[in-house]
Amino acid sequence: MTTMPGGLELRTARPSDLDQIGTLLVERGEEPDALDHRLVVEGELGWDACAVVVDGDRVVSTATLLDEAVRVGEVVLPAGQVELVATDTGYEGQGLVRALMSWAHDRSRDRGHLLQVMIGIPYFYRLFGYEYAIDIPRARALRESPRPGSGTRERAAGSPLREATTADIPALVALQEAAQAPYDVAMPHPEERWRWLLAHEGSTTRVLERDGVVVASARTGPPDEGLLVAEAAASDTAAAHDLLDALRGLGEPLTIVHRPLTTPGRAWADLLEPSGTDATQYYARLERPELVLDALRPMLTARLRAAGLGRDVVISTFGRHYRLPWTPDAGLGPVEVGGPMQAPGVARGAGVAPDHLPALLLGQLGIHGLARLYPDVYAPDAEFFGALFPPLTADLLTYYLPW
């Protein structure tokens, strides 16, 4: 428990707080948020995953930390995601969210997470060490409208498309593993999350069967002048087309989150309207970059070997620098952290401002793309650092659907 100004206290949430937290989440968010919170704290993560700020017996602010796993190449990085954040309007501007984010980051560190990722409102979470890093796939309208007559709810009732049940979880996991396999960076749903999603009121997980076997799936948002379709996955192109036909049968105009490297993404690409031009990205936070670099050493070594290159790697964030020594047999060794380095080129190193590190390690631009945009990202040895930090494709599955 932490005492805060004004007699407020920050502590781990308790079962007796459940109704108040639910009410606060609904008042500041959406109706399904109360159920989502209950699913988390009454599930595998337990009440330790949630914290509250209380004024006496009154809950006035809350946040929840979820466990995630981000795969980069063959390396899996334990990660955290802060969700279900809300503050009573009468208590805004008092630093309550800042205190809760500090709690979440402390807990994330204690759980062995090497980074944090999240979808969040624009700019706000940059105040807490997050930076935009990974593109969110675009939601694109389907060119074709629902079929007259055949595109009815009566037709959908006889469709092989149905709502998923817990018995479908192994099939859902397998479909998403295959869908995410082509991506350089991926974040799947943890097994516990699938059970939450099936009970989740803010989206519906649907599966399509062929001869009694699940061959495709998707999550759809609630109808709101159309239907948002996300996380589509299919075992083959025919199943992808069958899935789209069945989704049309729901009788709503469709907007589809386009995952271009998946089977549905390839099958449906020519049927979608062009995407918008607004930037949409996931946030990422690296508290200790040396831990992430150290975990990524096998992958970084493999990239250098594939390019026929090999020497010490030096990356300066100007206020400090990171050196990964190279030996021909072992490749890159453990990260050595040093002090300020204003001219990394002298050490054959790259300069990367600290707020661009998440995008460098996880994003779609690579070091050369970042260098074209930001003067404080540069790599004098273009070939070496281009091989080390290329553009990456990414696919993240989060509790809440991208918008």
N, C-alpha and C positions, 0 to 999 in steps of 0.2 A: 504494500500500500504506500502511495506517495501523497503527501500533503501538498496542496497547491494554494496559491493566493486566494483569499476570500473564503477560506474554510472548506474549499472543494477537496475531494480526494479521488485519486486515480487508483483503481484496484482491478483485480481479475473479476470478471462477471460471475454471478452466482445464479442458481436455478430460480431464486426468488426475484431476480431481475428480469426474467423472461418476458413477462407481459409489458413492462415499461420499455424494454429495448424494442420489442416489436412495434409498439405504438409510435415510438420515436422514429424508427426506420420508415414506417408507412407515412408519417407526417412529413418527413424530409425527403422521402424517395418514392417508392412505388408499393402498391398493395402486396405483391409477392415477396417483398424483402423480409417481412416478418417470418414467413415460412422458411425462407432460405436460411435465415439465422438459426432457427430452431433445428433445421436439418444438420447444420454444422455442429452446434454445441451439444446436441443429443446424439451425434454420430461418433465416428472414430476419433476426431480431433478433441472433442470434449470442451468443457467450459474454459480450460486454460487458453483456448484459442481466441477468446474474446476478452476485451477490457472495457471498462466503463469509467466515466467521471461522474461522481455523485455529489449532490448538494444535500447533505443529510441523507434521507432515504430516497431522494429523487434522482433518477438517472437522467443526466443532461447531455451526455455525449458518449459515443461508443465507436469501436472499430474491431475488426476481426482479421486474423492472419490465417491464410490458407497455405498448405504445403503444395509445392509444385516441383517439377523436374524439367529442366531445359536441356535438350540434347543438341550438342554442337558437333557435327560429324558423328564420331562414335563415342564422344565424351558426354557423360550425363552430369549436369551441374544441379545440385539441390538448390531450390529457389523458394522464395516466399512471395505471396501476393496479398496485399491489404485490400479488404473489401468491406462492404456494409458499414461505411463511415457516415455518421450523422451527428449533428449537434443541434440542440434546442435553439430556436431563433433568439431567445432571450439571453443566451450565453455565448453568442458569437463574438469574435474579436477578442477573446480572452486567452488565446493560445491553447485551447483544449485539444484541437486536432493535432497541433504540433507535439503536445505531450503524448497523445495516443500514438502518433507515428513513431516517436522515440521508443515508446513501449514495444511497438510492433517490430521495429528494427532490432532492439535488444533481444526480443524473443526469437526473431529470425536467426540472428547470430548464434544464439544458444542451441538452436535446432540444427545447426550445421549448414545453413543456407549460405551459398556463396554470392548470391545476388537476389534482387527483388524485381519483379515485373508486375505491370498492372495496366488496365485500361482506366483512364481517369479524365476528369473534366480538364479543358485546356488550361495550360500553364500552372495551375494551382500546385500540382505535386512537384514541380521543379523547385518549389520553396523548400522541399524536404530531401533534396539530393537526387531526384529522379531527372532523367533526360530522355528526350525522344530518341528512339533507337531502331525500332523494327517496324516496317510497314504493316499496316492492317490491310487485309485483302478488301478490295472494293466491292460494294454492293451495287449490282447492275440490274436494271430492269430487263425482263424478258421481252423480246421484240413482239412475240405473238401473244394475243389476248386469249383468255379462256375460250374454249370451243363452245359455240352456241349449242344448247341442248345437251350435248354429251358432257360438257363441263359443268355438271351439277353435283350437288351433294348426294343425290340418289345414286349417281354413277359411282361416286367415291365409296359409297357403302359396300359396293360389290367388288371394290378394287383390292388387289393384293397388298396395298399400302395400309398399314395399321399402326396404332400407337405401340411403342416398344414396352416390354415388361422386363422384370429383372432376369427372366430366363434368357433374354436376348443379349445380356451384357457381354458374354464371350464373343459373340458375333460382332457386336458394336466395336469392341476393342480391336478385333482382328481387322475389320474394315478400315478403322482409322490408322492402325499401324501401317497398313499397305498404302493408304492415302498419303501419309506423312513421310514415307520412306524416301521419296526423291528429294526432299528438302534438306538443305544444309543445316538448318536450325529448326527444331520442332519442340513443341510443348504439348504432350498428350493430356487427356483427362486422367487423373489418378483413378484407381478402381473404385474407391469410395465415392468419388465425384459422380460416377455413372448412376449410382443409386440415388444421389441427391437430384440429379437432372431428371430422372424419371418421375420424381415427386414434385419437381419444380413447377410453379404455376406461370412463370414468365416465358416459358417456351415449351414446345412439345417435341419429344424425340420420336421419330417415325421410322419404321422399317418396311422394306418391300421384300416379299417372298417369291421364290420361284420353286415350285414343286416342294413346298414346305421348308425350304432353306432360305435364310435371310441372305440376300445378295446386294442390298443397298440400304442406305439410311440417310437421314437428314434431320436437323433441328429446325423447327419453324417457330417464328414469333407469333404472338397473338394477332388475329386479323385487325388491321388498322388501315383502311383504305388500301388493302392489299396484304400480301403475306410475304414476310422475310424468310428466305430459305438459306440456311447456313450449315456448315460442317457436312456437306453432301459427300458421300463416299459410295463406291460401287465396285463390285468384283470384276466387271468387264463393261465394255461400251454398250452392249445390249441392255444390261441392267441399268446403266446410267440413263439411257433413253426411256426405258420403262418407268424409272423413278420420276423423271420429268413429266411424263404423260400422266402418271398417277397424281403428282402434285397439281398439275393443271386441273385434274378432276375435282379438286377441292373447291373450284369455282371462284377463286380470288386471283386478281392480278399478282404476278410473282416478281419479287425482287430477289436476286440471288447473289450471295457473297461468293465471288469468283475465286476459287483456289486453282490457279492455272496448271499446276503440275499433277493434279489428281485426275482420275479417270473421268468423273463428271465435268471437271474444269475443261478438259480437252474436248469432250463430246459436246458441251454446250456453248463453247466459246463463240461460235458464229451466230448463235441465237440471242446474244445479249447486246443490249445497247452499250455504246461507249461509256466508260467510267468517267466520273467527274474529275476535276483537277485539284480539288482541295486535298492538302496533305492530311493523312490520318495515320498515326503511329502509336504503337505501344510504348509506354514508359519502361525504362530499366534503370536500376540503381546499383552501382558497384561501390561498396564501402571500402573494400580492400582489393584493389585490382590485382595485387600480387598473388592473391589466392586463386583468382580466376585464371590468370596467366599460367600459374603453376599447374592447375588442373588441365589446362589446354595444351601442355607441353607435348604429349604424344601426337596430337593432331598437328601442331605447329611444326614439329620435327618431320612428320610425314609430308607436309606441304613442301618443306625445303628439300627433302630428299627427292621428291617427285620432280622438282625443278632443277635438280643437279646442283643445288646451292647448299652451303653450310658454313656458318661462322657465328660468332656471338651476336645476339640480338640486343640492341639497346633502344629503349623507348623512353623518351623524356616527356613528362607532363609539366615540365619547367620548374615547378616547385619541388619535384622529386623525380627520380628516374628508376627504371627497372632494367636489369641486365640478366639475360639468360645465356650463360656460357655454353659454348658448343664444343663437343668432342666427337671425333669421327665415329667412334663405336657407339656411344650412348645417345648422340644427338644433343638436344637442348637439356641443360641441367637445371636444378632448382633456381628459382628467381632470387636475385640479389637486389635489395632495395637500397637506393642511395639518396643523397640529398639533391638540392637544386642543380639543374643542368640547363643553362640558357642557350647553349650552342651544341645540340646533340650531333650535328653533322660532323663536328671535329672527331667524335668517337664513332663515326659511320652509323649513327643512329637516326631515328625518326623523332620528330616533334609532334606530339598530339596533346592538345589541351584536354584537361581531365574530363570536361563535360562532353567530349566527343569519344571517349573510350568505349562506352556501351555500343555506340553505332559502329565503331571500328571492329569490335569483336563479334557483333551479332547482326549487323545491318546489311543493307542491300547495296551500299555504295562502294565498299572497300576503301582502302586508304587513298587511292587516286581520286575516287569520286568525292571523298571528303575534302581532299586537298584542293579540288577545283572550287569548292564552296567556301572554305574557311582558311584564312591566312595562317591560323595557328595550328594547322595540320600540314606537315610536309615531310617528304622522304627523299633525301638527295639520291639515294640508291634506288631508283624506280623499279628495276627488275627484282631486286631482292625483296623489298617490302611489298611489292605487288603480288609476288608469289606467297608471301607470308600472310597478307591480309587482303584476300580477294573479295569481290562482291559476293554476298551470300543470299540464298533464297530462304524464306522462313515461313512457318505455318504454326501459329499458336492457337490452342483451344483453351478458351477461358470460360469461367462460370457464366458470364453474361455475354450475349451475342454482340459482335461489332455492329455499329450503326452505320 
